[in-house]
Amino acid sequence: MVRNGQEDGIYGQVPDKEKRKECVRSSNYVISPVDLVKFVDDGRELKSALIVDFREVKTEFIKYAKESQISVVGIPRSCLENSCIFQVLQKSVQLNSRVLLNRLADFDLVVLMDSGDELDPLEANGKIIKNSCAGVLYAALYDYNNNCRPKAAPVYLKGGFQKWRTMYPAYVVSSDGCPRRASLLGDGDIDIVNAIAKLRTTRQPTPTYDLLKPISRPSSRGPSPVPNVPGEAQSFHRPSLPPSTSLYSLPCERGAFTVPDKIPFIENGMPRIKPEDSTRFTISAKSGPPPRPIPPSTRTSSLGRQKPDLPARFPPNADRKGKPNVGANGFSRGDQTGKPKDVRTLGGARPDTMSLQASVSSLMPSVSRSVPSLQSTRSYVERTSKEPVEKKLAEFQRNVMSVYSACVENLKKKSRRGQVQAGYTGLINIVNTCFMNASLQALANTPQLREIFCKKNFARVINRDSKMGSQGVISAAFTALLDTMWSGDFAAIQPEAFRAVFAEYVNEFLANGQQHDAAEFENILIDALHEDTNIVSCPKPVVMPDFTGNNIHIDAREYEAISRKFADSPINHIFNLQTVSPKRCTSCKKQTVNFEGMLFVALDLKTDRSETTLEECLDRYFSSEDVEVECTNCKKRQRMTRYTKMWRLPKVLVIQLKRFGESGIESHYVKTDVNVRFSKQLNVKPFLHEKADDLKCFYSLYSVTNHVGSLNSGHYYAYVKNPKTRQWLEINDDIVRPLSPDTSLQSKDAFVLYYTNE
């Protein structure tokens, strides 16, 4: 930071591990608004800062004159109540804000900002209080972040937002001070607009009872036929999967994700049983009480049910003809088998626990916990039926399919027809959309993704109750684009409908007609598809325990079980790479282990060399480094040696070569033209942890996104391997050119590499 025009250790820092080791860490953890403005407005160098706003109430916002110098990202304060890692923090923010968090390592300074209504959360020595919201945020961004760690430790904005508003009122706007850009969906897209509007009306499901929970009856109806027997009613609250199992990790024939014939619908983030797949528990006349008699004089309630005029309640007339001889201990003295029989339930009968268990097992083979069936012929059970929920789900899926159909028809109208082989269709460049076209071609040729996002399957994997997703809108537009591209009826498609939906419901910045980063677009789109299909409807911050690594397999399973409470989608099971980072304190020698998931690997390129290999870049990424983080044993910040290795491998490994970065003394952003040599086969076993599973460590290249030109003026195109013909294609927007088998894909323009181990 800057104090009286002097530098104190944050200038010229870059995210490379070698250069990070040389950084002299500042002893100050706070910066004033004046010093922050001086820092970014320094005439000698081009600097940028990211303000992480974690205020609870946000009615006013910071909008600096030059948004490229000071950017602001909002973090929900609720996710800072307990300690969390960067991966959890990243998934807690809205989709349009995750762009800045993904670029955390590109900013020269990261500033934490609270409201300023209370005293700054600082200790006497100036450090941020560990257990405060600022301390939790600091640890998530810096200590528990291996993927895009900031160049320097975050600092706290002195006085918070109030101090900034006092010093720079011109750079403060109200919530309506930033008008939303006009929608890209015009009059010609009225069918899409209407379909989306109808879909959004089904967002809030009708509150209903859960068939898998015990039914609590009104007290006026007497005792329940299924009393709350200790150890039973609590045991079938909801089915659970084994720690290492997920709905989307069940075994499939070809190893890729497939939708089962009977898929449980999603409600409140958990799979539920359809009404027609469950049975009802009937109470016979011999074993249960008869219906309560209704007097002749009746009147009709608002629910259309007959009830007596008199307020008197008639107790049930119990049928005692077949009552067994009960002993003092509540058990019968014997039955036909000679064994004691429990008759403590009303009517002397116990519910059959096998019928519903069989129904649950048929839908989810991994569920082993028994679930008793709940059935009744009484009228109040009919009102708790799941039929309304099933109708809501069917309506939701019909509306999602309407959005899909509208997008398909829109694409057909604006595309260039021509019979081609399936997958040989180009994408027309609208306005500087080559970055989008190249990324879409790579994703369209990812078989695991195509198997999910097709007309037959996509609507059934969307969670309609997801609070972070687009409620299936972007999934429908993406599926419509892929199906049209693979229809073989079009030589080129104009993806204007998809771009408009992406701008409206995912990120409008990347659809503003300017040149953008292809890797950034791919990350945001994959994240949006994940949120649409995430079975966790309301992700809540989770607390990761301190893993010791003494039994790393148990630690890994516990991490995965906790992570699935926050995020579990078919997207994760395709792209998510799980890494493990052991570190040892140099003072107390205690080892701790951190696990982290990432959808891509971003590799730094050394600018002092004209050529390198992909293996060398990976080896440098997964090497050891010295960091200064909080030691859980010493209870203070200590120097530690940490190394990161792969633990659980994804089906698709995405590797980004960071060609845009700082260079030179003045730290200007330039494009790095280092030639990275890569092959079509990649063995990642050298980068695996020694105790990790190495069964699928061999990957095959199937797509390359290339960038030609400079930082401010360039063009993207793609090499893709068609999964059906097995032929490599060069796709340059709407031009598709087959490549000969001996054509080399190697060039200094390679930007994003896509590998698969299936």
Secondary structure, 3 states (H helix, E strand, C coil): CEECCEECCCCCCCCCHHHHHHCCCCCCCEECHHHHHHHHCCCCCCCCEEEEECCCCCCEEECCCCCCCEEEEECCHHHHCCCCCHHHHHHHCCHHHHHHHHCHHHCCEEEEECCCCCCCCECCCCCECCCCHHHHHHHHHHHCCCCCCCCCCCEEECCHHHHHHHHCHHHEEECCCCCCCCCCCCHHHHHHHHHHHHHHCCCCCCCCCCCCCCCCCCHHHCCCCCCCCCCCHHHHCCCCCCCCCCCCCCCCCCCCCCCCCCCCEEECCEEECCHHHCCCCCCCCCCCCCCCCCCCCEEECCCCCEEECCCCCCCCCCCCCCCCCECCCCEECCCCCCCCCECCCHHHCCCCCCHHHHHHHHHCCCCCCCCCCCCCCCHHHHCCCCHHHHHHHHHHHHHHHHHHHHHHHHHHHCCEECCCCCCCCEECCCCCCHHHHHHHHHHHCCHHHHHHCCCCCHHHHCCCCCCCCCCCHHHHHHHHHHHHHCCCCEEEECCHHHHHHHHHHCCCHHHCCCCCCHHHHHHHHHHHHHHHHCCCCCCCCCCCCCECCCCHHHHHHHHHHHHHCCCCCCCHHHHCEEEEEEEEECCCCCEEEEEEEECCEEEECCCCCCEEEHHHHHHHHCCEEEEEEEECCCCEEEEEEEECEEEECCCEEEEEEECEEEECCCCEEEECCCEEECCCEEECHHHECCCCCCCCCEEEEEEEEEEEECCCCEEEEEEEECCCCCCEEEEECCEEEECCCCCCCCCCCEEEEEEECC
